[in-house]
């Protein structure tokens, strides 16, 4: 697993990046950002991450492989999706 913060140029809004969250009980949920109507879901996931009741992850697919990232720069995530 890689760090989105350490990547330095993580493509938060790239359409092929898949986001998901894992809550404090280990439940897994996909986070969508396909259109503006999904903004409430993204905001809720962000708030849970800020409150430390969930952790956000992303899969960034590449040409030959896909990498798993922990979204550890929540400010950059929020700015990318206009949450703050």
HELIX and SHEET records of a PDB file:
HELIX    1   1 UNK A    4  UNK A    7  1                                   4    
HELIX    2   2 UNK A   36  UNK A   38  5                                   3    
HELIX    3   3 UNK A   39  UNK A   50  1                                  12    
HELIX    4   4 UNK A   74  UNK A   80  1                                   7    
SHEET    1   A 5 UNK A   2  UNK A   3  0                                        
SHEET    2   A 5 UNK A  66  UNK A  70  1                                        
SHEET    3   A 5 UNK A  54  UNK A  61 -1                                        
SHEET    4   A 5 UNK A  18  UNK A  23 -1                                        
SHEET    5   A 5 UNK A  28  UNK A  31 -1                                        
END                                                                             
